[in-house]
């Protein structure tokens, strides 16, 4: 086998976090290459992989690798649980084609902070969206190439040294470079069997022929391994296990379980059984395996009723994603399914984020509603639950159609659930019509249930009707976690869109605490990142009740968040918060590098444009993206575009977006009319300090009266210097120089209030350690090390990391105490 994929994989994995995917057909040597690479890469290896019969068990492949039970309900939490165990090691997953969707979905998250090596047999059966996300996240996608002629010949000699040159050449020609085919055909030739016709599958034929020479108990044991799709104890395999070991077809794992040397050979052995024998063996295995696994064997044995009962029994003893998977499996069997089981499966699927599956499992019930005086209550309940699932799956039109058959005479809870779906579906498609519909629904429910309260609040928030914020805040406190989190997120986003950034941060922190108590990690990190984004945009002067430790705290927490496995929205907000602070304080290269890996989002897109403008590249900041967000973000995009046009000398007044908060609207109007920028600056004071400074700079640059312009620029300079916004301060000083006013640009040195972690980092810098060694010694990422160094340089007004280290210890030697917000500076 050529060593090119091995060299490429080892090179990539030694450079840092990466996802390397080895692909190829059965028998091409993927698993062998996987183990060889894992043994050559420094650091501990965590080996796991998918199992054929257990391919639907949530997070099984990852659980096998880290030897722990993992939370599969929340993909970012699953990824973070694995990341925290793998850390600097290597995560190795074989047979990814048998992995469950949660495992595959977690890999792009893990690839950002871990070294991951996986093998994927082709053709595979992964869902297209998962396969596409995997390919996009892969640092290297390496097909395992066929053996060269010399390598194949050497393997033939190693397998069957007595073959003639002519026979060996025939084996090489027929094997097509597949190592398993070479071995199987070489053994066939050595046994004196003539080659078969060209139209025969040479590999399968050779394997079948070789297996025919095994004793019957050994063939049965190997077939059992093929049907099990996982390692098994020798006692489970019977007397043939010893023969398989002697023949070298299985190996013993450290715990004593036997595993096939080639999974494909075991699957071929199982495939040689006739249908009756295969069903009988599945039935025997069902008696010997745990209930969740036994249910699948019974289904394969042609006993769907028994599989259904076994799956329900197993589901009664599990929870979360595994319960959801078992109930959905039961509902998919070719046997009568109790409607209550379908409802339970849909509930479990919704609770674990599988909204499309919840909608599908209810289709037979919800589409069978018969009009009449007394429709089936369970069918009506299924219709509204299916509508809710379709809403969560992002299909509002289908959701409205799903609940259309539910009559007004149904049970009150069902009718209210129907009205909620109809209202939210209408809001997504026709916001103005939703407002009128909301008035009618509000009259219908003098004491509305939680779902209706949340939906009415969503409509009021969209149209900014009085009381929208208190309505969403009320819904955010409901016991139903799905309603509470959804309402909390709407509240945070709408408050931020209105420019009420401190309130948005407070709401996000409360919601993050509640989500953390419920172990909803994905939601918790979204709220934490949104809070940091709101506070980064607001600037200094956070209220004491937030217990937030200033811009440095925001920078540290947001940077630490980006080290973790996060949902895309959380990563976008955390990256935007960190990059905005870095750009404003002069670390423009660091901000640009961070933003290159940011997910697509209006916040990160604006910070990227703003960083370009701060860096003197207005041409890169001039174009507003198609998705510029709503409210405050839309206004910020427009303001940055207006500044870029000014710097480029482009005339004209671009159209002002609608529904902007007051400060943004006043700023853009003042730009358009050529006056009023100083007044607009005052309106930014409680919202965003940096935008107040920008307005003052604009007033100083465009004002006709020199004294007024100078006063605005002096005030902008003072505010920017106090807040540490070095780039804007420099812009203000350049404006002052236009009026022949020279300023001293030297910055005062910090008082040395470095955190304990910053001092730890600088102590290693002083010792000459590079970033990656510092990260390894302190147990943090290289990105976090760089964040601490940059923060220290900014506090100490140092130009280099070495100067920062020297200044830090000069300051601490003089007696200044380090500032310690928490144990790890987090």
Secondary structure, DSSP 4 states (H G I P E B T S, - for coil): --SHHHHHHHHHHHSSSEEEEEEE-TTSSHHHHHHHHHHHSSS-EEEEE--STTTTSTTHHHHHHHTS----SSHHHHHHHHHHHHTTSEEEEE-GGG--HHHHHHHHHHHTTSEEEEEEESS----HHHHHHHHHH-SEEEEPPPPPHHHHHHHHHHH-TT--HHHHHHHHHHHTT-HHHHHHHHHHHHTTPPP--TTS-HHHHHHHHHHHTS-HHHHHHHHHHHHHTS-B-HHHHTTHHHHHHHHTSEEE-TTS-EEES-HHHHHHHHHTS-HHHHHHHHHHHHHHS-HHHHHHHHHHTT-HHHHHHHHHHHHTT--HHHHHHHHHHHHTSSS---HHHHHHHHHHHHHTT-HHHHHHHHHHHHTTPPPSTT--HHHHHHHHHHHHHHHHTT-HHHHHHHHTT--TTS-HHHHHHHHHHHHHHHHHH-HHHHHHHHHHHHHH-TT--HHHHHHHHHHHHHHT-TTHHHHHHHHHT-S-HHHHHHHHHHHHHHHHHTT-HHHHHHHHHHHHHHHHHTT-HHHHHHHHHHHHHHHHHH-S---GGG---HHHHHHHHHHHHTTS---HHHHHHHHHHHHHHHHHTT-HHHHHHHHTTPPS-HHHHHHHHHHHHHTT-GGGTSSPPS---STHHHHHHHHHHHHHHHHHT--S-PPPPSS--HHHHHHHHHHHHT--HHHHHHHHTTT-HHHHHHHHHHHHHH-SSHHHHHHHHHHHHHHHHHHT-HHHHHHHHHHHHHTT-----PPPPP----BHHHHHHHHHHHTT--HHHHHHHHTS-HHHHHHHHHHHHHHHT-SSHHHHHHHHHHHHHTTPPPB-SSTT--
